Amino acid sequence: MPRFPDQYRFPPHLAHIWLIGCRMEEDPTPVLEKLLHLRSVCFSSGAFVGKRMVYSKGGFPQLCALKMSYKKELEEWRVEEGSMPCLRTLTIDNCKKLKQLPNGLKYITSLKELKIEIMNREWTEKLVTGGEEYYIVQLHSPTHSQCSICQL
């Protein structure tokens, strides 16, 4: 599936989607972020094989959970301010070519749980307290938030 179908091909009240093995070459985000009732998205094992994703301002208005797993070709992920305003849980797993976390994550004040798993040592060093990108993962409500960073 090199291209994702347009949003009109999906049920209007679709709440959850799990994409696996689609091998999409074009970023599916412009379609998915327009699905107004979408509450969870999981990209897994070859769902998207492109190098860049962009989450636009106002996109994913009801999204609560996002999992990006085994996106081995993803290098750049941009999140614009105003995207995913309800996001509570974000998991990034085995996206080893991803150069950095999106700076726009710092604007998502609803984020309560961030899991970063099976990444390289450089990621761990950047994201720990005092690291150069710690300000991105420093969640907005430290008493009710959780951040875990794991590596192989």
Disulfide bonds with the S-S distance in Angstrom:
none
